[in-house]
Amino acid sequence: MTVLRWSAAVSAVKPGPQTLEARIDGVVVAHAPARSRSARPSLFGDDFFRGSLLERVFGGLRQQRMHLASQPLRLDVQALPEAGRPADFDGAVGEFIFSAQTSSSRATAGDPLTLEARVEGRGNFDRVHVAGLEVAPGFKTYAPAARFEGVDPMGVRGRKLFEQTIIPEQAGSETLPSLRFSYFDPGKQSYVTLTSEVLPLAVASAGQGGSLAAGLLPLRKDLGRLRHNAAPVFLRASWLGALALPLLTLSGVALAAWRRRRRLDPVRARTLAIERTLEQSLRNMEAACEKADAPAFHAAVRRALQARLGLRLGANPDALTAADVGGLCADDPRLAASVRRLLEEADAFAYAGCTAGVAALRASRGVVLETLEQLEVRA
Amino acid sequence: MKPFLRRLAPWGLLLLATSAGAAGPAEPASEAASAYAQGRYADAARAYEGIAESEGVSASLYYDLGAAQLAAGELGPAVLSFERAHWLAPSDAGVESALRAAREKANLAAFDTPWWRPLRDVASPDGWALVAWLALALGCAGASLALLPPGRLGSQPRTRRALHGAAFAGAGAFLVAALACASLAAETSRGIAIGSDLALRIAPFAEAESRGSVLTGEAVRLEERHGDFVRVRADRDRAGWLPTRSVGAVDPG
């Protein structure tokens, strides 16, 4: 008969009566030898070795599912006592010894050291925790990393190591504070708190020729802000877009200022007003011509000529009369004569009550337009 | 909550999340520092490379990586890491000192730095980019306010002079920062020879004939890439093709 054993460590997490029961659901694979069937009933039943003729002659592998269960074990789990429970107790139960040591008793400021805390013994190592050096003045500390080295396959006996990186920040003779570890000893039925020895540490300054001379550089304590895209910002399109923002703002403000100044320029404003007067006068002239309204026609002609002369000379159009034309168009006597004649005609129609037909007005319109064109070209 | 604050809330949360995420990986860094303390320098270097791969990079990370590589005797990669740290934090005296030590250990000649280089190195590439933007914003703001109608901002001559001064100062600072950025941009093609195969080939093929070589840790200019090779140019007019795995760009971006 073959006996198979499975061992496992259990740790109770709930006080009170508990039942332990082992169950195995598995498949048994057995070799069926090429021999005659025994008359004796098989351990696994008759069907187990019953196979084909070929299997019975040459043998074969047979498998069968099985469901096994042990007799239940009754356990009375006692609760851990509340009285005397240390603040740093984290559920460790067993028998342990505790020690701590540094990788070196001499160091250079800025050089990392390893502080190793060791818990050895027998118990539930999954609940064994050592906080390590948390806040120590003059030291930069990192979170400890735990590692378990079991002696037995169940993990009940062994040692758990807590390695913590510490970096002394200043030179001088330092001492590392002792570490604590608390557990419940079921043999003594009491809590036990173990403390490590105070560890002396001589720290030399980095300038005293420590690590650099030895080829080792002191590591940085803080890695700083990590980023995946380390390309310079100025090579990114977003930076160029950000640069465009103030430039666009300035361009907008400059454009608005230019438009405002243009709008407020008195010379330009007067020029625009005269141009509007000229356009209106030409429209009135056309309308009066169609209606054969000679006074209105000549009044419009006078305003148009005054406007064109005002634009050309930069003078007030309303102040220009026929008497001014000679001086204003001194370089072109023919043009001056034409302008003067038109203005005089306008005066005659305005003040002497003269009349004219459509044909005469149309003829005058041609002369007026030609004169205005000449004045514009010369301007 | 007011609508304005409600709109800002997601951005605030995003900023908080970004800040929290950027705090850095304490545990892998601890493992790397622990390996370094125990003398397992190559393990420490691999751990720092893992952090760079998964969490991102910083000048201090490259410094620590370079320290581990230097201790492990990986001189070319150490020089590259210190160069990258120097690229990200050019005013860091510790990085500069470590870079000099690594170059000396790799038997490389000291750099002949131009006179303006220390001036440019007062700020990082991102620092210069920020200065350029702020200077441009200052200049444009000064000029924009100076262009406003006199009644809007007060017609005091002193105010006008101050605005004109701000505009000119901003324009000048922008010019300086833009020159620094242009100079830095020209250096993004810098590389460091790191591999063991440092023969300068005349063509981008493994079988191609070589005409000289570069030293591990030597600075080169990356000119052109072709397949698994990159054309580099070193000082003394040496040029040729190196396998891409044998050279690393100083700009980690």
Interface residues (C-beta under 8 A of the other chain):
Chain A: S103 D111 P112 L113 T114 Y142 A143 A145 E163 Q164 T165 I167 L212 G215 L216 L217 P218 L219 R220 D222 L223 G224 R225 L226 R227 H228 N229 A230 A231 P232 V233 F234 L235 W239 A242 L243 L245 P246 L247 T249 L250 V253 A254 A256 A257 R260
Chain B: A22 G24 P25 A26 E27 A29 S30 E31 A33 S34 Y36 A37 Q38 I51 E55 G56 V57 S58 A59 S60 L61 Y63 D64 G66 A67 L70 A71 L88 A98 A101 K105 P125 D126 W128 A129 L130 A132 W133 L136 A137 G139 C140 A141 A143 S144 L147 L148 P149 C181 L184 A185 T188 D251 P252 G253
